[in-house]
Amino acid sequence: MPPLSGRRVTALRIRVEHALRPWRRANPMARRLVLLGSVITLGFAFLAAFPSLVAPYGEAQYRHVVGTNEDPAAAEGRCGDEFECEDIPRRLSPDTGFPFGTTSGRLDVLSRVVWGSRVAFSIVVLSTVLAMGIGVPLGLISGYRGGKLDRVLVTLMDAIYVIPGLLLAIIIAFVLKAYFAPGLLSAAAAVGVVYIPQYYRVIRNHTLSVKQEPFVEAARSLGAKPNTIIGRYVLFNVVQSVPVIFTLNAADAVLTLAGLGFLGYGVPYPQAEWGLDVSRAISDVVSGFWWTAFWPGLAIMLLVTGLTLVGEGLNDIINPLLRVRGFRGRVPRRLEPAPAADTPVEVNLSPAPTQENP
Amino acid sequence: MTSAVSDTASGRPPSNVPVLQVRDLSVAYGTPRGSLGAVDRISFDLYPGESLGVVGESGCGKSSMGRGLMQLLPAGAEVSGSATLAGRELVGASDQQLRRLRGEDIALVFQEPMTRLDPLMKVSAHFVEAIRAHRPGVDKDEARHMAREALAQMGIPRTRADNYPHEFSGGMRQRIMIALGIVLKPAVVIADEPTTALDVIVEAQILDLLDRLRADERVGLILITHNLGIVAETCDRVAVMYAGHIVETGSVEQVFNDPKHPYTRGLMASTISLETTALHSIEGYPPDLVDPPPGCRFHPRCPDAMYQCREKIPEHAEPNPGQHASCYLYPGSGQPDPEEPPGTLAAALHA
């Protein structure tokens, strides 16, 4: 790659400055919320990306190796042959070398929570990709073409929208169960369908207004194909509303997934999923083993809070109408009067009072 | 309304084959009250290298005519009649044929240049899109080169082709729009109030560019405007529209120095100049186009209205060679009863 020329760097800086402007102008409270939410979300994202760095055991590991320096996760598979293994004790409280305690099924709660974040993130990503992949193109086509197709799609999406999210997800999961083995993908599909109408609605309504823009007519007057107009001129002008829906939906998707898991329609048991863990811990709670339900529940709450903070904060920052009126943000540093060594000292044009004094 | 209004008195067009032949073109909009005939059976010819000014007050159908030719009308609008562009019929052409013609053979330059470019696309990207839509074989670099040349022709530095629209002023954006319109060298350019949103200096630049384009590239130019001064300055011929009809055509000199149709006279008298002492306006309001007055559409406001004006639309008479007026004041307009004393109805109508 050729070295960047000075001009190009400046242009890049201007562009970055331009992109950061809404952030700088935003309400300081909104910025703090976004930062807090981002820290929480990124923390969970880290756990999801590298669960084995934090989790002492695998998600379905019920025994551990004793007396070896080898990687315990790797050694676990060879239990009995080369290594001496020991079952993880049942229902140990959180202060016994298992920081979050253990379950009645001999599983380490900390490891379950960490591995559960991986499932949560996978579902969030897969379901959103599905919802966007269907909702955005349908919204574009429906909004741009209008007519009967639009009517039919709007009615259909409204019909989907009136069903409560969790109920719809259960129905879809139930239907999918009949054809596919339950797993990550079918859970993602069940969660994703719930959010299609949101993407569809927002994109369609935005398309309706953008297609009236004079530049769309100008493009048509130059002979642009309908596909070009939709894919090039309209899409990039409506796609800006997607990130905000995404962050808000992501929080909701975590809850829907937990609900599905709690009811037993999510991912199948040995996989670590927070809602599933909470549901299996119900009997423990009655007997006084609080930790098996507490930690996965706390994880759900934290991740939902983090994602919601990011979403709401981004909404505040990107949507200027929600911004607090009159707040101008921090004055950019370059506008402050700089102490200039090469310019002459400011000349006072009015007669100096000292001259008149004797 | 069937007579072809074609010959110019100045003999300016060197080619005798019109590039655009419009015959009985009508544009109607569907409204809840019925069909609104914004343009009603207009006919004219446009020769290569000629500029035709279309003037008239707001709502007379000037813009509808321009859009009707491009078939860029809202859903529910209907175009009928015939418009032949270099031998190809525009009215009734399929969407795909129209898409091929737009930009390549006929281009439209809009008013309000500030919003005609996609704010998220570089200027050069607009050109690449337009060029490659018509010539898929042209690669991107070549298209960008064509863009830079077209921009340079319009006085925009080549180096600015990769800037975004918001980085340009209104006048520059209008020049970009014109450059976009002409990059594929169309035979006809329709400029719909191209300078309305711009100040007079930029206006002069834009008009100068359009005029050069007409002279150098032999483009047939239709200039739609309500500003008579612009027409006087840049056009060869004028068509005056009133309530969807072309009421008078002729060379700029003829129409401006010796307007024949009463409406044109009123329009000319309404312009403001240094000598204006009192504002002159034409009495009354333009007619309701859903239910237009019978006969000549101007007769309710016309100071010279006669009995027959209410009966039948007058044909185009030719009071001077090359100057046509649709009015019973002139022989050849199909006056039904020559014995009828003219000018008797006016007082009765205005009483």
Interface residues (C-beta under 8 A of the other chain):
Chain A: G146 E213 P214 F215 E217 A218 A219 R220 S221 L222 G223 A224 K225 T228 R232 Y233 F236 N237
Chain B: M70 L72 A75 R99 R100 L101 R102 G103 E104 A107 L108 F110 E112 T115 R116 L117 D118 P119 L120 M121 H126 E129 A130 A133 H134 M177 L180 G181
